[in-house]
């Protein structure tokens, strides 16, 4: 399952968007958002998030 963002934990730092190999994550209004059509569930964003704001399905 694709990754998803826990909004109350996300600070919009952009680390997840920078590391995503599929460019499936963007930061809008200081919150990361995952495009589930592009996400291939590599989980790199989960491991890089300093706030634990991204989780797998």
N, C-alpha and C positions, 0 to 999 in steps of 0.2 A: 504494500500500500504506500501511496505517496506520503511524504512528510507533511506535517501541518504545524502552524504557529499557534502557540498559546498567547493570545494578545496581551494579557495582563503581565506577562513576563518579558515580552519583547521591548527592548529599548531603541530599536532601529539603528543599531550600530553598523549593519551592513556586512558583517563578517561572513554570514551565510551566503549572501548574494555574490560576494567576491569569490568564494571557493566553489560554488556550484558549477560543475562541468557542463551542464545542460542549459545554464542561464535561466533556470526555472523559478528563480526567486528575485523579486524586486522589493525595494523599500519605498513605500508611499506613506506620507503623513506619519513618519517616524515609526512605522510598523512594517515588518517583513510580510510578504505575501507569496505563497507558493502557487505556481501554475501547475495544477495536477496533470494537465495534458503533457507537459514537458518533463516533469519529475520522473526519474527512472529508479527512485528508491535506493540511491547509492549510500545514503545516510551520512555523507560528509558534513552536511550542514548541522546535523544533530551533534556531532562531535566537536565542531568548531564554535558553537554558540556559547558565549561566556555566561549566559543567564539561564541556560536550560530551557529556552523558549520554543525550541523546535523538537518535535517528537515524531516517531513513526506511527503508522496506522496500526 
